[in-house]
Amino acid sequence: MKGLIIVGSASPNSHTRALAQFLKGQIEAHHHEVEIFDLAERPLHMLDFSGQNPVPEAYQRNAEQLKSLAMEADFLILGTPNYHGSYSGSLKNALDYLNMDYFKMKPVGLVNNSGGIVSAEPLSHLRLIVRSLLGIAVPTQIATHDSDYDKLEDGTLYLSNEEFQLRAKLFIDQILSFAKNSPYEHLK
Ligand SMILES: Cc1cc2nc3c(=O)[nH]c(=O)nc-3n(C[C@H](O)[C@H](O)[C@H](O)COP(=O)(O)O)c2cc1C
């Protein structure tokens, strides 16, 4: 099976990216493929149907990559920082490039990180979007805080909180189990 993790932080080396990296490791430990699409590294132009604003080629390529990875994915994970009590604008913009064809009856995991008071509210907001896209947001979700991470010598962040490491494993088990059993295959 193939998965796609979309990271919606505006910062490279974000906490959300570090969480995605941990989740990737768990998925690969189950011998499944997964790619991280970090919007801080592969930004998208603001969705624009006017045709009047030239979109740089690199941005066009990123959009094409995102669409092809999302179409191929058997499951998706949406990762976002907490921005103003919700998910990030760049993640919403990325989702606006996709439609039901990319999500229909696929399991979707939701994760977020807050720098202030820990909140899962961005995930509740994302749940509504996933429902609109006919995806299946799995019940387990992960809402971390900056303090759940440490830095390696080169400054790269990693998820260091052991409780969240365990939760992340259960979260991945759940997503893979939904994807494998695919009870809704006939509804696609
Ligand atoms: C535009 C913006 C809005 C933010 N709003 C909130 C907020 O409402 N609550 C909060 O706890 N942190 C807020 N933060 C702080 C981020 O959650 C914090 O920087 C966090 O580390 C981001 O995670 P990341 O490293 O994955 O990007 C905000 C940051 C930005 C840039």
PDBQT file of the ligand as one rigid body, heavy atoms in Angstrom, charges set to zero:
ROOT
HETATM    1  C1  LIG A 201       0.006  32.520  11.895  1.00  0.00    +0.000 C 
HETATM    2  C2  LIG A 201       0.242  31.768  13.190  1.00  0.00    +0.000 A 
HETATM    3  C3  LIG A 201      -0.799  31.569  14.069  1.00  0.00    +0.000 A 
HETATM    4  C4  LIG A 201      -0.608  30.851  15.259  1.00  0.00    +0.000 A 
HETATM    5  N1  LIG A 201      -1.666  30.633  16.087  1.00  0.00    +0.000 NA
HETATM    6  C5  LIG A 201      -1.511  29.848  17.160  1.00  0.00    +0.000 A 
HETATM    7  C6  LIG A 201      -2.619  29.523  17.992  1.00  0.00    +0.000 A 
HETATM    8  O1  LIG A 201      -3.741  29.957  17.773  1.00  0.00    +0.000 OA
HETATM    9  N2  LIG A 201      -2.421  28.710  19.056  1.00  0.00    +0.000 N 
HETATM   10  C7  LIG A 201      -1.181  28.216  19.342  1.00  0.00    +0.000 A 
HETATM   11  O2  LIG A 201      -1.053  27.445  20.301  1.00  0.00    +0.000 OA
HETATM   12  N3  LIG A 201      -0.107  28.512  18.583  1.00  0.00    +0.000 NA
HETATM   13  C8  LIG A 201      -0.248  29.288  17.494  1.00  0.00    +0.000 A 
HETATM   14  N4  LIG A 201       0.824  29.572  16.705  1.00  0.00    +0.000 N 
HETATM   15  C9  LIG A 201       2.124  28.986  17.047  1.00  0.00    +0.000 C 
HETATM   16  C10 LIG A 201       2.373  27.679  16.315  1.00  0.00    +0.000 C 
HETATM   17  O3  LIG A 201       1.396  26.716  16.644  1.00  0.00    +0.000 OA
HETATM   18  C11 LIG A 201       3.769  27.200  16.711  1.00  0.00    +0.000 C 
HETATM   19  O4  LIG A 201       4.722  28.073  16.104  1.00  0.00    +0.000 OA
HETATM   20  C12 LIG A 201       4.055  25.774  16.355  1.00  0.00    +0.000 C 
HETATM   21  O5  LIG A 201       5.374  25.458  16.774  1.00  0.00    +0.000 OA
HETATM   22  C13 LIG A 201       3.932  25.524  14.883  1.00  0.00    +0.000 C 
HETATM   23  O6  LIG A 201       4.226  24.186  14.593  1.00  0.00    +0.000 OA
HETATM   24  P1  LIG A 201       5.212  23.798  13.412  1.00  0.00    +0.000 P 
HETATM   25  O7  LIG A 201       6.630  23.896  13.924  1.00  0.00    +0.000 OA
HETATM   26  O8  LIG A 201       4.814  22.419  13.058  1.00  0.00    +0.000 OA
HETATM   27  O9  LIG A 201       4.966  24.775  12.284  1.00  0.00    +0.000 OA
HETATM   28  C14 LIG A 201       0.662  30.325  15.557  1.00  0.00    +0.000 A 
HETATM   29  C15 LIG A 201       1.735  30.544  14.666  1.00  0.00    +0.000 A 
HETATM   30  C16 LIG A 201       1.526  31.253  13.494  1.00  0.00    +0.000 A 
HETATM   31  C17 LIG A 201       2.681  31.453  12.525  1.00  0.00    +0.000 C 
ENDROOT
TORSDOF 0
